[in-house]
Amino acid sequence: MHILIADDHTIIRKGLKQILSDEFPSAVIEEAEDGESVLQKVIAGGWDVIICDLNMPGRSGLEVVHEIKKHFPALPVLILSMHTEEQYAIRSLKAGASGYLNKSQAPQELVTAIQLVLQGRKYITAATAEKLAIEMLDNSGKQPHELLSDREFDVLKLIASGKAVSEIAEILCLGITTISTYRARVLAKMNMKTNSELTRYALENKLV
């Protein structure tokens, strides 16, 4: 079995590698630290499962998932993130991920998730399954932030975290003008006028 771990934190990659080596001693496990590296390794082929963080330099985890599924639709990708399920689980599954885990979950959950997705199944918690069911039954009940694109949502969270446009541009490896455009779209879609309104909304909805 060939496993690729994608995370920009070395200590996380090494920890995951140890967990997986103990559980799958015959597995070949490699690492990548940013979105471009992930895609280069995936294109080279031969992987059975990808474990990918959401926040990486350059392309975000969701963008990476979109790109992987475009070329390798059958390749399972597990998202392992510091963000709660409420923030990104549904987005990840819609992007094509086979499952979503929070980094605070027990190591055994990661092993269980890998075993499931290798069988062609999805790893979905009860809370995420319930949210998916509600969304399928009633799209009208969506909250304003759920109408944002993945990149717009990233920008919203960074603004709410107190980052300036120039800082966001550096974090996301995009131009300042592009970030300003995303900010304008977020404000328009959410019917708000200032960063402070966005921040208050994000805090009230536990997005940051």
SERO-4910 file (N, C-alpha, C, O; in steps of 0.05 Angstrom, whole numbers):
BEGIN
 pado doro    nc1    nc2    nc3   cac1   cac2   cac3    cc1    cc2    cc3    oc1    oc2    oc3
  Met    A     17    -24      0      0      0      0     18     25      0     38     26     14
  His    A     10     45    -16     24     70    -17      7     93     -6    -15     98    -16
  Ile    A     17    107     14      3    129     27     18    154     24     43    155     29
  Leu    A      5    176     17     17    203     16      5    220     37    -19    224     39
  Ile    A     23    232     54     14    250     76     21    278     67     45    284     62
  Ala    A      1    296     66      6    324     58     -1    343     81    -25    345     88
  Asp    A     19    356     91     15    375    113     40    393    114     62    384    110
  Asp    A     36    419    120     59    437    120     74    437    146     94    451    148
  His    A     65    422    166     79    420    191     94    393    193     82    372    193
  Thr    A    121    395    195    137    371    196    130    353    219    129    328    215
  Ile    A    125    364    242    118    347    266     93    332    262     90    309    271
  Ile    A     73    343    248     48    329    242     53    306    223     44    284    227
  Arg    A     69    312    202     75    291    182     89    267    195     83    244    190
  Lys    A    109    273    212    124    252    225    107    236    244    109    212    246
  Gly    A     89    250    259     71    236    277     52    218    263     47    195    271
  Leu    A     41    227    241     22    211    225     37    187    213     26    165    212
  Lys    A     61    192    204     77    170    191     82    148    212     81    124    205
  Gln    A     87    156    237     92    136    257     67    120    263     68     95    266
  Ile    A     44    133    266     19    120    271     13    100    249      5     77    254
  Leu    A     16    109    224      9     91    201     29     69    197     22     47    189
  Ser    A     55     74    203     75     53    201     70     31    221     74      7    215
  Asp    A     60     38    245     54     18    265     30      1    256     30    -23    261
  Glu    A     11     14    244    -14     -1    236    -11    -16    210    -22    -37    206
  Phe    A      4     -3    191      8    -15    164     38    -18    159     49     -3    144
  Pro    A     51    -37    172     80    -40    171     92    -44    143    115    -37    139
  Ser    A     76    -54    125     87    -59     98     82    -35     79     90    -36     56
  Ala    A     68    -15     89     61      8     72     85     26     65    103     29     81
  Val    A     84     36     41    104     57     33     91     84     38     70     90     26
  Ile    A    103    100     55     91    125     63    110    148     55    133    149     63
  Glu    A     99    167     40    115    191     32    101    216     42     78    215     50
  Glu    A    115    238     40    105    264     51    106    286     30    122    285     11
  Ala    A     89    306     34     89    330     17     82    353     36     66    350     54
  Glu    A     93    377     31     89    399     49     72    422     38     66    441     52
  Asp    A     65    420     12     48    441      0     32    429    -23     36    407    -32
  Gly    A     12    445    -32     -6    436    -52      7    427    -78      0    406    -89
  Glu    A     27    442    -87     40    436   -112     55    409   -110     55    393   -129
  Ser    A     68    405    -88     83    380    -83     64    356    -83     70    335    -95
  Val    A     41    360    -71     21    338    -70     13    331    -99     13    307   -106
  Leu    A      6    351   -115     -3    345   -142     19    333   -159     13    315   -175
  Gln    A     43    341   -156     66    330   -171     69    300   -164     72    283   -182
  Lys    A     67    294   -138     70    266   -130     46    249   -139     50    226   -147
  Val    A     22    260   -137     -2    246   -145     -1    239   -175     -7    217   -183
  Ile    A      7    259   -191      9    255   -220     29    233   -227     25    218   -247
  Ala    A     50    230   -211     70    209   -215     57    181   -212     67    162   -223
  Gly    A     35    180   -197     18    156   -195     27    136   -174     48    139   -161
  Gly    A     10    115   -171     17     93   -153      7     95   -125     14     79   -108
  Trp    A    -11    114   -119    -21    118    -92    -47    103    -87    -63    100   -105
  Asp    A    -50     94    -62    -75     81    -54    -93    100    -38   -117     97    -39
  Val    A    -81    119    -23    -97    138     -8    -79    163     -2    -55    161      2
  Ile    A    -92    186     -2    -79    211      4    -91    222     30   -116    223     33
  Ile    A    -74    231     48    -83    244     73    -74    273     71    -50    278     70
  Cys    A    -93    291     70    -87    319     63    -98    339     83   -121    338     91
  Asp    A    -81    358     90    -89    381    107   -104    401     90   -102    401     65
  Leu    A   -119    419    103   -133    440     88   -115    464     84   -115    476     62
  Asn    A   -101    472    105    -85    497    104    -56    490     97    -40    482    114
  Met    A    -49    495     71    -22    491     62    -14    515     45    -31    529     34
  Pro    A     12    521     43     21    543     26     12    539     -3     11    516    -13
  Gly    A      5    560    -17     -4    558    -44    -32    548    -46    -51    559    -33
  Arg    A    -36    527    -61    -63    515    -64    -74    504    -38    -59    491    -23
  Ser    A    -99    510    -32   -111    499     -8   -117    470    -11   -117    459    -33
  Gly    A   -123    457     11   -130    428     10   -153    423     -7   -154    403    -22
  Leu    A   -173    440     -7   -197    436    -23   -191    438    -53   -201    423    -69
  Glu    A   -173    457    -60   -165    460    -88   -150    435    -97   -153    425   -119
  Val    A   -133    424    -79   -118    400    -85   -137    376    -89   -134    361   -108
  Val    A   -158    374    -72   -177    353    -76   -191    355   -103   -194    335   -117
  His    A   -200    379   -110   -213    383   -135   -195    374   -158   -205    360   -177
  Glu    A   -170    381   -157   -151    374   -179   -146    344   -180   -145    333   -201
  Ile    A   -143    332   -157   -138    303   -156   -161    288   -168   -158    270   -184
  Lys    A   -185    295   -159   -209    281   -168   -214    285   -198   -227    268   -211
  Lys    A   -205    307   -209   -208    312   -237   -192    292   -254   -201    282   -275
  His    A   -168    285   -244   -151    266   -259   -152    237   -249   -148    219   -264
  Phe    A   -157    234   -223   -158    207   -211   -184    205   -194   -182    205   -169
  Pro    A   -206    203   -207   -232    203   -192   -235    181   -172   -250    183   -152
  Ala    A   -221    158   -176   -224    136   -158   -204    136   -134   -206    120   -116
  Leu    A   -186    155   -134   -165    157   -113   -177    170    -88   -185    193    -89
  Pro    A   -178    155    -66   -190    166    -41   -172    187    -28   -148    183    -25
  Val    A   -184    210    -20   -170    231     -6   -184    236     20   -208    242     21
  Leu    A   -169    233     42   -179    239     68   -169    267     77   -145    272     76
  Ile    A   -187    284     86   -179    310     96   -175    307    126   -193    298    141
  Leu    A   -152    316    136   -145    316    164   -138    344    172   -118    355    163
  Ser    A   -155    357    188   -153    386    192   -157    394    221   -169    380    237
  Met    A   -146    418    228   -150    429    254   -178    441    257   -188    445    279
  His    A   -191    446    234   -218    459    234   -239    439    242   -237    415    236
  Thr    A   -260    448    255   -282    431    263   -298    422    239   -297    433    217
  Glu    A   -313    400    243   -330    389    221   -349    410    211   -355    412    187
  Glu    A   -360    426    230   -381    446    223   -370    465    201   -386    475    185
  Gln    A   -344    470    202   -333    490    184   -327    479    156   -333    492    136
  Tyr    A   -316    454    155   -306    445    129   -314    417    120   -307    410     97
  Ala    A   -327    401    136   -332    374    128   -349    372    103   -343    357     85
  Ile    A   -371    387    102   -389    386     79   -374    397     54   -377    385     33
  Arg    A   -359    418     57   -344    429     34   -324    408     24   -321    405      0
  Ser    A   -312    394     42   -292    374     34   -305    351     18   -294    343     -2
  Leu    A   -327    342     29   -341    320     15   -351    328    -12   -350    313    -31
  Lys    A   -361    353    -14   -371    363    -40   -348    366    -60   -352    363    -84
  Ala    A   -324    372    -50   -300    374    -67   -291    347    -78   -277    346    -98
  Gly    A   -300    326    -64   -293    299    -73   -278    283    -53   -270    260    -59
  Ala    A   -273    294    -29   -259    279     -8   -275    254      0   -300    255     -1
  Ser    A   -261    234      9   -275    209     18   -281    210     48   -295    193     58
  Gly    A   -270    230     62   -276    232     90   -263    257    102   -246    269     90
  Tyr    A   -271    264    126   -261    288    139   -257    281    169   -275    272    183
  Leu    A   -232    286    179   -226    282    207   -214    307    218   -198    321    205
  Asn    A   -221    312    244   -208    334    259   -182    323    271   -182    299    280
  Lys    A   -161    339    272   -136    329    283   -137    322    312   -118    309    323
  Ser    A   -158    330    326   -160    323    355   -171    295    359   -171    284    381
  Gln    A   -180    282    337   -191    255    340   -169    235    345   -146    239    339
  Ala    A   -177    213    358   -158    192    365   -145    179    341   -158    177    320
  Pro    A   -120    171    343   -106    158    320   -121    135    308   -120    131    284
  Gln    A   -136    120    325   -150     97    315   -172    105    295   -179     89    277
  Glu    A   -183    129    298   -203    139    279   -191    142    252   -204    137    232
  Leu    A   -166    152    251   -153    155    225   -149    127    211   -154    124    187
  Val    A   -141    108    227   -137     81    217   -164     70    206   -165     58    185
  Thr    A   -186     74    222   -212     65    214   -221     78    187   -231     66    169
  Ala    A   -215    105    186   -223    120    162   -208    109    137   -220    106    116
  Ile    A   -182    104    140   -166     93    118   -177     66    109   -179     61     85
  Gln    A   -183     49    128   -194     23    121   -220     25    106   -225      9     88
  Leu    A   -237     44    114   -262     48    100   -259     58     72   -271     47     53
  Val    A   -242     78     68   -240     90     41   -225     72     22   -229     73     -2
  Leu    A   -208     55     33   -195     35     15   -214     15      4   -209      2    -16
  Gln    A   -237     12     18   -259     -6      8   -278      9    -11   -298     -2    -20
  Gly    A   -271     34    -17   -288     50    -34   -311     63    -20   -330     73    -33
  Arg    A   -311     63      7   -332     75     22   -324    103     32   -301    112     28
  Lys    A   -343    117     45   -338    144     56   -335    142     86   -348    126    100
  Tyr    A   -318    159     97   -317    162    126   -332    187    134   -322    209    129
  Ile    A   -355    184    146   -372    206    153   -382    203    181   -393    182    188
  Thr    A   -378    222    198   -388    221    226   -418    225    226   -430    233    207
  Ala    A   -431    218    248   -459    221    251   -468    250    248   -489    256    236
  Ala    A   -452    268    259   -459    297    257   -458    307    228   -476    321    220
  Thr    A   -438    298    213   -436    306    185   -459    293    169   -470    306    151
  Ala    A   -465    268    174   -487    254    160   -513    269    164   -529    272    146
  Glu    A   -518    278    189   -543    292    195   -544    319    180   -564    326    169
  Lys    A   -521    333    179   -520    358    165   -524    355    135   -538    371    122
  Leu    A   -513    333    124   -517    327     96   -546    321     89   -557    331     69
  Ala    A   -559    306    107   -587    299    103   -605    324    103   -623    327     87
  Ile    A   -599    342    122   -615    366    125   -611    383    100   -630    395     89
  Glu    A   -586    385     90   -580    401     67   -595    390     42   -605    406     25
  Met    A   -595    364     39   -609    352     16   -639    357     17   -651    360     -4
  Leu    A   -650    358     41   -679    362     43   -687    391     40   -709    397     31
  Asp    A   -669    409     49   -677    437     50   -653    455     45   -637    460     63
  Asn    A   -650    464     20   -628    482     13   -634    511     22   -615    527     24
  Ser    A   -659    517     27   -666    545     34   -656    553     61   -655    577     68
  Gly    A   -650    533     78   -642    540    105   -612    545    109   -602    545    131
  Lys    A   -598    549     87   -569    553     88   -562    580    102   -576    600     99
  Gln    A   -541    580    118   -531    604    130   -515    620    109   -505    608     89
  Pro    A   -512    646    112   -498    663     92   -471    652     85   -463    653     61
  His    A   -455    643    104   -427    635     98   -427    609     81   -407    603     68
  Glu    A   -449    594     82   -450    569     66   -454    574     37   -452    556     20
  Leu    A   -461    599     30   -465    606      2   -439    616    -11   -438    620    -35
  Leu    A   -418    619      5   -392    628     -6   -377    605    -19   -381    582    -13
  Ser    A   -361    613    -39   -343    593    -51   -322    585    -31   -319    598    -10
  Asp    A   -307    564    -37   -286    555    -18   -266    577    -13   -258    581     10
  Arg    A   -257    590    -34   -237    611    -31   -248    635    -16   -234    647      1
  Glu    A   -273    642    -22   -286    665     -8   -288    658     22   -284    676     39
  Phe    A   -294    633     28   -296    625     56   -269    627     70   -268    636     93
  Asp    A   -248    619     56   -221    622     67   -215    652     74   -204    658     95
  Val    A   -222    669     55   -217    698     59   -233    709     82   -223    724     98
  Leu    A   -259    700     84   -275    709    107   -262    701    134   -260    718    151
  Lys    A   -253    677    136   -241    667    161   -216    683    168   -211    689    191
  Leu    A   -200    689    147   -175    704    152   -180    733    160   -167    744    177
  Ile    A   -200    745    147   -208    772    155   -217    772    184   -210    789    199
  Ala    A   -234    753    191   -245    751    218   -223    745    238   -226    751    262
  Ser    A   -201    734    229   -178    728    247   -161    753    251   -141    752    265
  Gly    A   -168    775    238   -153    800    241   -131    804    221   -115    823    224
  Lys    A   -130    788    200   -109    791    180   -116    814    160   -139    818    152
  Ala    A    -95    829    153    -98    851    133    -98    838    106    -90    816    102
  Val    A   -108    854     86   -109    844     58    -82    834     49    -79    814     36
  Ser    A    -61    850     55    -34    842     46    -25    816     59    -11    800     46
  Glu    A    -32    812     84    -25    787     98    -40    763     86    -28    742     82
  Ile    A    -65    767     80    -81    746     67    -70    738     40    -68    715     33
  Ala    A    -62    759     25    -50    754     -1    -25    737      1    -21    719    -15
  Glu    A     -9    742     21     16    727     25      9    698     34     22    679     24
  Ile    A    -10    695     52    -17    668     62    -28    651     39    -21    627     37
  Leu    A    -45    662     22    -58    647      1    -43    648    -25    -51    636    -45
  Cys    A    -20    662    -25     -3    664    -49    -19    675    -73    -17    665    -95
  Leu    A    -34    696    -67    -49    710    -88    -43    740    -87    -31    749    -67
  Gly    A    -51    755   -108    -46    783   -109    -64    799    -90    -86    790    -83
  Ile    A    -55    822    -81    -71    839    -64    -98    847    -77   -119    848    -64
  Thr    A    -96    853   -103   -121    861   -118   -141    838   -118   -165    842   -115
  Thr    A   -130    813   -121   -148    790   -122   -162    786    -95   -185    780    -94
  Ile    A   -146    790    -73   -158    787    -46   -179    808    -42   -200    803    -30
  Ser    A   -173    833    -51   -193    854    -48   -219    848    -63   -241    854    -53
  Thr    A   -216    835    -86   -240    826   -101   -256    805    -86   -280    806    -84
  Tyr    A   -241    786    -74   -255    765    -58   -269    778    -34   -292    771    -28
  Arg    A   -256    797    -21   -268    811      2   -294    824     -6   -314    823      8
  Ala    A   -293    838    -29   -317    852    -39   -340    832    -44   -363    838    -38
  Arg    A   -333    809    -56   -353    789    -61   -365    778    -35   -390    774    -33
  Val    A   -348    773    -16   -358    763     10   -377    783     23   -398    775     32
  Leu    A   -369    808     23   -387    829     35   -414    830     20   -435    833     33
  Ala    A   -412    829     -6   -437    830    -22   -455    806    -17   -479    810    -13
  Lys    A   -444    782    -17   -460    758    -14   -472    757     14   -494    745     18
  Met    A   -458    768     34   -467    766     61   -482    791     70   -491    794     93
  Asn    A   -486    809     51   -501    834     56   -489    850     79   -503    859     97
  Met    A   -463    853     79   -449    868    100   -431    889     87   -426    889     63
  Lys    A   -422    908    104   -407    930     93   -379    933    104   -361    945     92
  Thr    A   -373    921    127   -347    925    140   -335    899    150   -348    878    153
  Asn    A   -308    900    154   -294    877    165   -304    870    193   -305    846    201
  Ser    A   -312    890    208   -321    885    236   -347    869    236   -351    853    253
  Glu    A   -364    874    216   -389    858    214   -383    829    207   -395    811    219
  Leu    A   -363    825    189   -355    798    182   -343    784    207   -349    761    212
  Thr    A   -327    799    222   -314    787    245   -335    779    266   -333    757    278
  Arg    A   -354    796    271   -375    791    291   -391    766    282   -396    748    298
  Tyr    A   -398    765    257   -412    741    246   -396    716    250   -407    695    258
  Ala    A   -371    717    243   -353    693    245   -351    683    274   -351    659    279
  Leu    A   -349    702    292   -347    695    320   -373    683    330   -372    663    345
  Glu    A   -395    695    323   -421    685    331   -427    657    321   -441    641    334
  Asn    A   -416    651    297   -421    625    284   -398    605    288   -397    584    275
  Lys    A   -379    613    305   -356    596    312   -340    587    288   -332    564    285
  Leu    A   -335    606    270   -319    601    246   -290    606    251   -273    596    236
  Val    A   -284    621    272   -256    626    280   -253    620    310   -231    623    321
***
